[in-house]
Amino acid sequence: MTRPMRALIQPIVLLFIALNLLALPAIAETSRIKDLASVEGVRQNQLVGYGLVVGLNGSGDTLNNAPFTKQSLTAMLERLGVNTRGANLRTANVAAVMVTADLPAFGRRGSRIDVTVSALGDAKSLQGGTLLVTPLMGASGEIYAVAQGSVAIAGFQAEGAAATLTRGVPTVGRIANGALIEQEIEFQFKDTRSVKLALRNPDLTTGKRIAGAINEYMAANTAEPTDPSTVNLTIPKGYKGNMVQLLTEIEQLRIDPDQVARVVVDERSGVIVMGKDVRVSTVAIAQGNLTISVTEQPIVSQPEAFSNGQTVVVPRTTIQVDQGANNKLAVLNESVTLKELVDGLNALGIGPRDIISILQAIKTSGALQADIVVM
């Protein structure tokens, strides 16, 4: 390749790279419809059951304190042909548990799902235990799965005569693939003429953008937002009986989701989360606390030599008052960005808990253009 040709190609390559770099932020800000909405009716179903865990090394329920465990153990033994009515059972190797699981959408008969096992009585640990056959029911009371297997826990407990060490939660365990699906929840895609997309974060603007992206891709008015959380999708003629292909193509479309300006605060932990659209009108902020510090420092007073006095302890109290005289008034200009708001609050030298109080005061004054959600 000649030198003039290289000189001509190099600027073209650099221009192509620069255009790609400029396009990256726009792609990064968009999200797939798959991540923003779900198909109505395609969801998980919660299952729950009551069972017994056996094989514990003396860490099970105390039968005198957990009568339901004793009754369940007696009933189970009777079903197996062992009569223990009136017997004084004192075993500590059994624990009553609640078993929970999520039945996935389109879960088929014979497939397996994970289950979580939680102690119901006063058992100290489920380590080494085995869950006996436990039916798992839905909200309707019908049995959809049956669980059984060895319980795996992440925590442990060790104790001695004068000390006890507990790491994690030894009374909650998990059984991977521990339940077998026995009944399916019927849902036919091919017979539907329309589906509804349910937005995970309801918003009118986001719903309109989803409908617009679908209509543009399909070159027809097949999608229409009906409310802030629902987009109704009519099946085009070319996709009759092939709903899976339609949804597969639609869920990969990308849009720029909108959201309400919101500030979320957790007063217990001091966590503050602010969205990018939070804005503040012109406002002046001053923060100062009256702090009174009382320090007690006792002093030993001894009598003079060869005197009849006694050694006594004399209290000495020091009181300091901080009225926040060094704190100044700060002004936040109108329509400041999130970064400017955070920088302005940090410039006051205050902590997260005080920032929470300031944000609530700004909201009360009407200067904070966002919703405050207190957890």
C-alpha positions in Angstrom: 0.0 0.0 0.0 1.4 3.4 -1.0 2.0 6.2 1.5 -0.7 8.5 0.1 -3.3 5.7 0.3 -2.4 5.1 4.0 -2.7 8.8 4.7 -6.2 8.8 3.3 -7.4 5.6 5.1 -6.1 6.5 8.6 -8.5 9.6 9.1 -11.4 7.5 7.8 -10.7 4.8 10.4 -10.4 7.3 13.2 -13.6 9.0 12.2 -15.4 5.6 12.2 -14.1 4.8 15.7 -15.1 8.2 16.9 -18.7 7.8 15.6 -18.9 4.4 17.3 -17.7 5.8 20.6 -20.3 8.6 20.4 -23.0 6.1 19.8 -22.1 4.0 22.9 -23.7 6.2 25.6 -27.1 6.2 23.7 -27.0 2.3 23.6 -26.0 2.1 27.3 -28.9 4.2 28.4 -31.5 2.0 26.7 -33.0 -1.1 28.1 -34.7 -4.2 26.6 -38.5 -4.5 26.8 -37.7 -7.9 28.3 -36.2 -6.1 31.4 -38.9 -3.5 31.6 -42.1 -5.6 31.3 -43.4 -9.1 31.7 -46.2 -10.9 29.9 -49.4 -10.9 31.9 -50.1 -14.5 33.1 -46.5 -15.7 32.7 -45.4 -15.7 36.3 -44.3 -17.8 39.3 -46.7 -19.2 41.8 -45.8 -19.6 45.5 -46.1 -23.0 47.1 -46.0 -23.9 50.8 -46.1 -27.1 52.9 -45.6 -28.4 56.4 -43.3 -31.3 57.1 -40.8 -33.0 59.4 -37.0 -33.1 59.3 -35.5 -36.1 60.9 -31.9 -37.3 61.5 -30.8 -34.3 63.6 -28.1 -34.8 66.1 -30.0 -33.8 69.2 -30.7 -30.3 67.8 -34.4 -30.8 67.0 -37.6 -29.6 68.7 -38.3 -30.2 72.3 -41.5 -32.2 72.1 -42.8 -30.8 75.4 -42.5 -27.2 74.0 -43.6 -28.0 70.5 -46.9 -30.0 70.7 -47.4 -29.8 66.9 -44.1 -31.6 66.3 -45.2 -34.4 68.7 -48.6 -34.7 67.0 -47.1 -34.8 63.6 -44.5 -37.4 64.6 -47.3 -39.6 66.2 -49.5 -39.3 63.0 -46.6 -40.1 60.7 -45.7 -43.2 62.7 -49.3 -44.4 62.7 -49.4 -44.1 58.9 -46.4 -46.4 58.9 -48.0 -48.9 61.2 -46.4 -47.9 64.5 -48.7 -47.1 67.4 -47.3 -44.5 69.8 -50.5 -43.2 71.3 -50.0 -42.4 75.0 -46.2 -43.1 74.8 -43.8 -40.5 76.3 -41.8 -39.5 73.3 -38.5 -37.7 74.2 -36.6 -37.7 70.9 -34.7 -34.5 70.0 -33.8 -35.6 66.5 -37.0 -34.3 64.8 -38.0 -30.8 63.8 -41.3 -29.4 62.4 -40.6 -27.2 59.4 -42.3 -25.0 56.8 -41.3 -25.7 53.2 -41.6 -23.0 50.6 -41.0 -23.0 46.8 -41.7 -21.1 43.7 -43.4 -22.9 40.9 -42.0 -21.4 37.7 -44.2 -20.4 34.7 -44.7 -23.4 32.4 -43.2 -25.8 34.9 -43.8 -29.3 33.5 -44.8 -32.4 35.4 -41.7 -34.4 36.4 -39.3 -31.4 36.5 -37.7 -30.4 39.7 -37.5 -27.1 41.6 -35.6 -25.8 44.7 -37.2 -25.6 48.1 -36.4 -23.7 51.3 -36.9 -25.3 54.7 -37.4 -23.2 57.8 -37.7 -24.5 61.4 -41.1 -23.9 63.0 -40.4 -24.9 66.6 -37.4 -24.4 69.0 -34.9 -26.5 67.0 -31.4 -25.2 67.3 -30.1 -26.5 63.9 -31.2 -28.4 60.8 -27.7 -29.5 60.0 -27.6 -33.1 58.8 -31.4 -33.5 58.6 -33.5 -35.0 56.0 -36.9 -33.7 54.9 -39.6 -36.4 54.7 -42.2 -36.4 51.9 -44.0 -33.0 52.1 -46.8 -32.0 49.7 -46.5 -28.4 48.5 -49.8 -26.5 48.0 -50.8 -23.4 46.2 -53.2 -20.6 47.3 -56.1 -22.7 46.0 -55.2 -25.6 48.3 -54.3 -28.0 45.5 -51.0 -29.9 45.6 -48.6 -29.0 42.8 -45.3 -30.5 44.0 -43.8 -32.9 46.6 -40.6 -32.2 48.4 -38.1 -34.5 50.0 -34.3 -34.7 50.5 -31.3 -33.7 52.6 -31.2 -30.2 53.9 -28.1 -28.1 53.3 -27.6 -25.1 55.6 -25.1 -22.3 55.4 -24.9 -21.5 59.1 -23.7 -23.4 62.1 -23.9 -23.4 65.9 -21.4 -24.5 68.5 -21.9 -24.3 72.2 -20.1 -25.3 75.4 -20.8 -25.0 79.1 -20.3 -21.2 79.2 -20.4 -19.9 75.7 -22.3 -20.3 72.4 -21.2 -19.4 68.9 -23.7 -19.0 66.1 -22.7 -18.2 62.5 -25.5 -17.5 60.0 -28.9 -19.0 60.5 -28.7 -22.7 61.1 -32.5 -23.1 61.4 -33.0 -22.3 57.7 -31.8 -24.6 54.9 -32.3 -25.3 51.2 -32.7 -28.4 49.1 -31.5 -28.0 45.5 -34.0 -29.7 43.1 -35.7 -31.0 46.2 -39.3 -30.9 44.9 -40.9 -32.8 42.0 -43.7 -31.1 40.1 -46.8 -33.2 40.1 -49.3 -30.8 38.6 -49.0 -28.2 35.9 -50.7 -24.8 35.7 -52.4 -24.7 32.2 -51.7 -21.6 30.1 -51.9 -21.8 26.3 -50.1 -19.2 24.2 -51.3 -20.3 20.8 -55.0 -19.7 21.6 -54.6 -16.1 22.6 -55.5 -13.3 20.3 -53.9 -10.6 22.4 -51.5 -10.3 25.3 -50.8 -7.6 27.9 -47.3 -6.4 28.8 -47.2 -5.5 32.5 -44.6 -2.8 33.3 -42.4 -3.6 36.3 -42.2 0.2 37.1 -45.5 1.7 36.0 -45.0 4.9 34.0 -47.1 6.5 31.2 -44.1 7.7 29.2 -42.4 4.3 29.3 -45.6 2.5 28.3 -46.0 4.9 25.3 -42.3 4.3 24.2 -42.7 0.6 24.5 -45.9 0.7 22.3 -44.1 3.0 19.8 -41.1 0.7 19.5 -43.3 -2.3 18.9 -45.5 -0.5 16.3 -42.4 0.7 14.5 -40.9 -2.8 14.4 -44.1 -4.4 13.3 -45.0 -1.6 10.8 -48.5 -1.7 12.2 -50.6 -0.3 15.1 -50.6 -3.5 17.1 -49.6 -2.1 20.6 -51.4 0.4 22.6 -50.8 1.6 26.2 -54.1 1.3 28.2 -52.8 2.6 31.6 -49.4 3.4 33.3 -48.7 -0.3 33.9 -50.2 -2.1 30.9 -49.5 -2.2 27.1 -52.1 -4.2 25.1 -50.6 -6.1 22.2 -52.8 -7.5 19.4 -51.4 -10.5 17.6 -50.7 -9.7 13.9 -52.0 -12.0 11.2 -48.5 -13.3 10.4 -48.0 -14.5 13.9 -51.2 -16.4 14.5 -50.4 -19.5 16.5 -46.8 -18.5 16.9 -46.8 -16.3 20.0 -43.4 -17.4 21.1 -41.7 -16.1 18.0 -43.5 -12.7 18.4 -42.6 -12.3 22.0 -39.0 -13.3 21.3 -38.6 -10.6 18.7 -40.4 -7.9 20.7 -38.6 -8.5 24.1 -35.3 -7.7 22.4 -36.4 -4.2 21.3 -34.6 -1.4 23.2 -36.1 1.8 24.6 -35.1 4.6 26.9 -37.3 4.1 30.1 -38.6 7.1 32.0 -39.0 7.3 35.7 -40.4 9.6 38.4 -37.9 11.7 40.2 -37.7 10.0 43.6 -35.5 10.1 46.7 -35.5 7.0 48.8 -34.2 7.2 52.4 -33.7 4.6 55.1 -33.6 6.3 58.4 -32.5 3.2 60.3 -29.3 2.7 58.3 -28.8 6.2 56.9 -28.9 5.0 53.3 -30.0 7.7 50.7 -30.7 6.9 47.0 -31.6 9.7 44.6 -32.6 9.4 41.0 -31.0 11.3 38.2 -34.0 13.6 37.6 -34.1 15.0 41.1 -34.1 18.8 40.9 -34.0 21.5 43.6 -35.3 25.1 43.3 -33.3 28.0 44.7 -33.0 27.4 48.4 -30.7 28.4 51.3 -29.7 25.7 53.8 -28.1 26.0 57.2 -27.4 23.0 59.4 -26.4 23.2 63.1 -26.9 21.2 66.1 -26.8 22.2 69.8 -24.4 19.7 71.3 -23.9 19.5 75.1 -21.0 17.3 76.3 -20.8 16.4 80.0 -17.6 14.7 81.2 -17.1 13.3 84.7 -13.5 13.0 85.9 -13.3 12.1 89.7 -10.2 13.3 91.6 -8.7 11.7 94.6 -8.1 14.2 97.5 -5.7 13.1 100.2 -5.2 14.8 103.6 -1.9 16.5 104.7 0.8 14.4 106.4 0.3 13.6 110.0 -3.3 14.9 110.0 -6.5 13.2 111.0 -8.1 13.7 107.6 -9.4 10.9 105.3 -8.8 10.2 101.6 -11.9 11.0 99.6 -12.9 11.1 95.9 -14.0 14.6 94.8 -16.1 14.7 91.6 -15.2 17.1 88.9 -17.6 17.8 86.0 -16.7 19.5 82.7 -19.6 20.8 80.5 -18.9 21.9 76.9 -21.6 23.4 74.6 -21.3 23.5 70.8 -23.9 25.8 69.3 -22.7 25.2 65.7 -21.3 28.7 65.3 -18.9 27.7 62.5 -21.7 26.3 60.3 -22.7 28.6 57.5 -25.7 29.2 55.3 -25.3 27.5 51.9 -27.3 28.4 48.8 -28.3 25.8 46.2 -29.2 27.4 42.9 -32.3 26.6 40.9 -32.5 23.4 38.9 -29.2 22.0 40.2 -28.3 18.5 39.0 -28.0 15.5 41.2 -24.2 15.8 41.4 -24.4 19.5 42.3 -27.0 18.7 45.0 -24.8 16.0 46.5 -21.7 18.2 46.4 -23.6 21.1 48.0 -24.8 18.9 50.9 -21.3 17.4 51.3 -19.9 20.9 51.4 -21.9 21.6 54.6 -19.9 18.8 56.3 -22.9 16.8 57.5 -23.6 13.1 57.7 -26.2 11.0 56.0 -28.7 11.2 58.8 -28.6 15.0 58.8 -28.9 14.9 55.0 -32.1 13.0 55.4 -33.5 15.7 57.6 -32.4 18.4 55.2 -34.0 16.7 52.2 -37.3 16.3 54.1 -37.2 20.0 55.1 -36.5 21.0 51.4 -39.5 18.9 50.4 -41.7 20.6 53.0 -40.6 24.0 51.7 -41.7 23.0 48.2 -38.2 23.4 46.7 -37.5 19.6 46.1 -39.0 18.5 42.8 -39.1 14.8 43.6 -41.0 12.3 45.8 -39.5 11.2 49.1 -40.0 7.6 50.0 -39.1 6.7 53.6 -38.4 3.0 54.1 
